Amino acid sequence: MGRRTRCTPSVPEPEVSVEDVEALGARRLAEILVEHSWQDAGLRQTLRLAVASRATGDRLVQSLALEIDRIRSDDRFFDWRTSRTLASELDRIRDAIVHNVQPRDPKAAASLLDRFIRLDRNVFERADDSDGQIGGVMQQAVGDFGRAWAAVPDRDPVQLAHEVAAIFLKDSYGVHGGIIRAFKDALGSVGLDALERLLRRDLAHRAEAHDGSKDWALGRGLKDIADARGDVDAFIAAQRVAGTEDAAIAAICERLIAAGRLEETLGRLERAVVPAHKLRELEDLRVQVLDLLGRADEAQAARWAAFRRTLAKPTLDAYLSRLPQEERGQARRKAVDIATDHAELYAAMSLLAGLDLDAAAGLVLTRIESINGDLYTTLRPVAKALSGRHPVAAILLYRRMTDAVLARAQSTYYEHAVRDLVAAEHLAANIKDWIGHPSQELYRQHLAAKHRQKRSFWDRMSAAGLKWVGR
């Protein structure tokens, strides 16, 4: 007989409160922080910056310059899992410059931020910034850079224009593109004029050399200058320079509307020739202009035409809200009829699920074989909406999504398929009439026979309480 081992009951760890830590005293707490910082690089940097923030004048600036140089001299590579560490290091430096240096010495802060944003090549060549966190910090620093210079009273706007142009035109990593907008206040009208001259001179030199490689970037710069001045015509001219006037029709019209040039906007919208995916944006703008011009009947007709094309619920809601109460029921019934016969099956399903559940179920039941189970972001909400009044239609959608996952043998999605089947099982328990579709028992047999070899799927099914294999 083996020895019995005594089980010691586990003792919960005591909670540590602010008061408990405060009672340790400043000296002991400082010792703990410094000791732990050697295992936590982020804490170590936070402590360095906190200590530096107590310094004044040149000492604080020098400490932050050393932090920037430390990043520059680091040769570690950060993959997508660890790049957040680098983003956090950068953001702590940026934050210290903005909050600890700029209020005291904006010119020194501007110098540090200039040094900071020029780290772009260094950090992007040794980091995988798939989630965009490093880029986000660098873009935020560009905005900070402009605000710092705007706080310098004796700045030279012409010299500043040269610096902004140089940074803008060397935006190799896409994080300095907002610099002209960031420097709107710092440049002022004199600096914006100087910056425009620099960009146009560069554009002319490139035209002489037949080098159009930077035309798009230069055009974007001229657009940003136009926006900074609130000059719609200059914005349109810049789009023309960049060769993007037709593609930018929505952006142009938004600015014309803001300037009160409504008839001109309407003319542009009615002449516009755009791809199908851009139509809705222009339709919304056209309706907005018609409303602003007081042409309510035309605006309503445009809303209805747009709804017939797209089945967009916000468009229908806007149309219905402007009808007299007694006309809304008939208009809603017309919308249901249009959706039921519409070529855009998935848009129709989504709309009808919120407008008429009977019509939505009819659509599913009659067109189930043509429904693509991969479109789960559309199908799952529709299935949930149908579950109460139309469980057969909901089950058929859950099956389509499951079949799509198993057909591709996507094990990473098996959990979703199992959840869909659990939902279907709950609904199936009370169904007596399958309306000509296979019963749940037949579907179980079919699935077990067709996908018997997918062991990881059946393991998940068993864990969920669905033991279908071997029935």
N, C-alpha and C positions, 0 to 999 in steps of 0.2 A: 504494500500500500504506500503510495507516494506521499511525500510531505505536503501538508496543506500550506498554501501561501496565504498570508494574511493580507486582505485588501484594505489598504488605507483609504478612507474616503477622501475624495479630492477636495481641496480647500480653495474656494474662489479667491482670485487675486484681489487685493484691496484696491478700491478706486483712489486715484491720486487727484486731489483738488488743487486749485490755484492757491488756496490758503496753505495747504501742506507744503507746496514748493516754496512759497514765500517764506515759510517758517525756517527753511534751510539756511537762509541768510544769503546775502549777495556773494560773499566769497565762495561758499560751498557750491552755489549754483553756477558761478563762473567756472570753477574747477571742473564740474560735470560737463558743462558745455564745451570747454576747450578739449577735454579728454575725448568726448564723443565726436568732436569735429574731425579727428584723424581717421574716423571710419566713415565719415559723411562729407564728401567734397562740397555738396551744396550748403551744408551748415557752415563749413569752414569759410566759404566765400561770403555767406551772409554775415558772419562775425567780422571778417576783414572789412567789409563795406560799412558795417555798423560802427566799428571803431574809427574808420576813416571819416565817417560823416561828422564825428565830433571835432575833427580838425577844422582849421579855417584857412582861407586863402590858398596859396600855392600848394600846401601840403595835401589838402583834399584833392585838388586837381591832379597832382602827381600820383596820388594813390590810385585814382580811377584810370589814369593813363596807363599805369602799370597793369591794371586788370585787363585793359584792352590788349596790351602787348602780350600778356600771358596767354590770352585766347589765340592771338596771332602766331605765337611760337609753339603752340600745342600741335603735335602731329598725330594725335589719336584719330581713328576713324569711328564715326557714330553711325550705326545702322539704323533701320527704321524703328527698332525697338528702343534704342538708347538716345536717339536724336533729341528727345524731349529734355534730356539732361543738359545738352548744350543750349537748347532754347531757353531753359530756365537760367543758366549762367549768364547768357546774354541779356535776358530781361532784367535780372537783378542789377547789372551794370547800368543799363538804360534808365531804370527807375531811380537809381542813386543819382545819376547826372541830372535828371529832370527835377527831382524833389530836394536834392541837397546842394546842388551847384547853381542851377538856373536862377532861383530866387535871389541869390547873393551876387552872382556874376554871370549874366546871360551870355556875354561874349565868350567867356571861358567854357560855358556849357556848349555853345555852338561849336567851338573848336573841338571839344571832346566828341560831340555827336558826329562831326565831320569825320573824325578818326574812326568812330564806331561804324558808321554805315559803309566805310571803305573796307570793312572786314568781309564783305559779301563774297568775294572770290575765295578767300581762305575758308570760310565756313561751308560754303556750298560744294567745294571740291573735296571735302572730307566728311560730308554728312549726307545721309539719305533723308531728305525732308519731305517724305511722301505725305505726311499729314499737314504740311504747310506751317508748322508752328514756328520754325526758325524764320521763314519768310515773313510771317506775321509780325514778329518782333522787329525785323529789319524795316518793314514798311511803317510800323508805328514810330520807329526812330526817325524816319524821314519826316513824318509830321512834326515830331518834337523838334527836329533840326530847324524847320521853318519857323516854328513858334519862338524858339530861342533867338533867332536872328531878328524877328519882329520886335523883340524886347530890347534890342541894342539901339540906343538913341542916336549914336553917331555913325551908323552904318552907311556905306557907300553903295547905293542901289545899282550903279553901273558895274562896279567891280563884282558885286553879288550876282548880277545877271551872268557874267562870265563863268562864275563858279557853278551856278545852277545849270547853265548850258552844258558845261563839261560833264557834270554828273549825269544829267539827263541822257546825253548822247552815248555814254559808256555804260548803259544799263544792261550789262551782259546777262544778268540773272533775274531780271524782271521785278526787282524790288524797289527800284528808284523811279518808276514811272509816274508816281504821284508827286514828284518834287515841285513841279510848277504850281500845282494847286496848293501845296503846302507853303510855298513862298509868296502867295498872293499878297499878303499884308506886308511882308518884309520887303518885297520889291517895290510895291506901290506903282503908280502910273509911269514914273521915270524908269524904274527897273524893268517893268513889263515891255516898255517901248524898246529898251536896249536889248532885251532878250529876244524880242521879235526880229530885230535887225540881225542879230547873230544867227538865228535859225534860217531866216530868208537868205542870208549870205551863203550859208552852208548849202542850202537848197540850190541856189544859183550855180555854185561851184560844181555840185554834183551833176547838174543838168549839162554844164559845159563838158564835163568829163564822161557824159553818158553813163553815169553811175547812179542807178535808182535804188541801190540797196537800202538806203535809209530814208527814202521818201515817206514811207508809212510812219516811221517814228517822228520825222520832222513835221509831218501833217498833224500827228497827234499833239505835238508840242504847240503848234499854232492853234489847234482847237482848245487846248487848255488855257492858252493866253486869252482867246476870245471869251471863254467862259468866265475867266477871272475879271474881265472888263464888263461882262454882261452884254456883249456885242453879238447879236444873232447873225447878222450878215457876215461878220468875220468868221463865225463858226461854220457857216455854210461854205464860205470861200475856202476855208481850211479843209473841209471834207472834199471839196472839188480837187484841191491840190493832192490830197492823199488818194484820190480815185475811189472814194467811198461814199459819194453823195447819195447814190441810189440805195446802198445798203443801210445808210444812216437816216432813212426817211423818218423813222419814229423819233429819233433823238432830235432831229431838226424840228419836227412838228411840235414836240413838247416845248421847245424853247420859243417857237413862234406863238404858241398858246399863252405861255407865261408873259410874253411881250404884248399880248392883246391883239395880235395880227391874225384874227380868226378866219376871215374870208380867204386870205392867202394860204392859211393852213388847210382849209377845206379843199382849195384848188389843188394843192400838192397831193393830198390824200386821194382825191378822185383820179388824178393822173398816174398814181404810183402803180408800178408793176413789180410785184414781189413774189417770192416763193410761197407755197401754201402755208408753211409753218409760221410765216410772219403775218398772215392775214388777220388773225384774231387781234393782235396788238393794234393794227391800223384800224380795224373795225371799232375797237373801244375808243380810240382817239377821235374817230369820225363822229361817233355818238356824243362824245363829250363836247365837241365843237358845235354840233347841232343844238345841243341843250343850251350852251352858252349864247348862241345866236337867237334863242327863243323859238326855234323851229321844232316844237315838241312832237308834232305828228311825224315829221321826217325821222326824228330820233327814234321814235317807237318802231317805225317801219324798219329802220336799220337794225334795231335790237332783234326784232323777230326774224329778219333775214339771217342775221348772224347765228341766232339760235338754231334755225333750221339746218344750217350748215354744220355747226359744231356740237349741238346738244349740250352746250355749257350751262350748267345749273345757275351760276351767278348771272348770266345773261338773261335766262328765263325769269329768275327772281326779280331782276331789275325791270323787266318788261311788265310782269304781273303787278308789281308794286305801284305802277303808274296807271293801271286800269281802274275804272270804277269798280267798287266791290261786287256789284251784280254781274259784271262781265268776266270775272276771274275764273269762275268754275268752268265756263265754256272754253276759255283760252287754255286752261289746264288740260281739259279733255283733248283738245286739238294737239297739245304738246305730247300727250301720251300716244296718240295715233301716229304722230310723226316719228317718235322714238321707236315705236314697235316695228315700223317698216324701214327704219334707217339702215344704211349700209354700214355704219360704224357700230358694230355689235357691242363692243365693250363700253363705249360711251353710252349707248342705249341702256345697257344693263345697269350701269352705275346711276344714271339718271332715274330710271324707273324704280330702282330699289328704294329711293327716297320719295318718289312721286306716286307710284301705284304698284303695290306689291303683287296684285293679281296679274298685272301686265308683265311685271318682271319675271314672275314664275312661268308664265306662258312662254316668254321668250327663251328661258332656260330649257324648258321641257321640249320645245319644238326644235331648238338649234343646238342641243347638247353635244352632238357629234362634231360640230364645227368649232367648239370652244377650245381654246388653247390653255391647257392646264398650267403652263409656265407663267401665266399672267396672274400670279397669286395676289399681287397687291390690289388688283381689281376684284378678283373672284372671292377672296376671303371675306371682305366686308359685305359683299352681296349675299354670300352664303349665310352669314350671321344675320343679316336683315330678314332673310327668307325663313329662317329656322322656326319662327313661331307659327306662322300661318301656312307655310308651304314647305314642310319638312322634306318631301321627296325631291323638290328642286334643289334645296340646300344640300342634301346628301349627294346628289349627282355632281354638284360643283366640288364638294370635298373629294369625291372619287377622282374627278378629272385632275385635281391638283396632286393627289397621291400617285396616280398613274404616271404623270409627267415626271415626278421625282424618281420613281422606280425605273422608268424607261431609260433614264440617263444614268442610273446607278450612282446617284450623288449622295454618298453616305453622309456628307456634312448637312444635308437637308432631311435626313431620315426622321429627325425629331419633329420637324414640322409636319411631315406626312403622318406620323403616328398621332399627333395632336388632332389632325383633320379626321383621321379614322375614329378616334375616341369621340369626337363631336358627332360624327355620323352614327356611331353605335347608340349614343344616347337618344338621337332622334328616331332611329329605326325601331326602337322597342315598341312604339305605339302605332306603327303604320300597318294598316290592313290592305290598302289598295295602292299598288305601286304604279298605277296609271300606265301600264304597258312596259315599264322599265324593269330590269332585273332586280329581284329582291335582294336584301342584304345578305341572306344566306347564300344565294347564288354568287354574289360578288365575292364573298369570303372564299368560296371554293375556287373561283377563277383566279383570285390573287395568290392564294396558297400554291396553286398548281403552276402558275406562270413565273413566280419569283421565289420558289422554294430555296434556291441556292444563296439567296442574299441573307446570310446568317446574321450579320450585324443589325439588319433591319428587324429580323424576327426576335433578336435579343431585346431590342427596344420595345417591340410590341408586347413581349411577355412581361417586361418590367412595367408596362402600362396596364397590364391585366387583360390583354387581348391575345389569347393563346389559340390562334387560328390554325397553325400548322398541325396536321395529324388529326384534324376533326373528322 
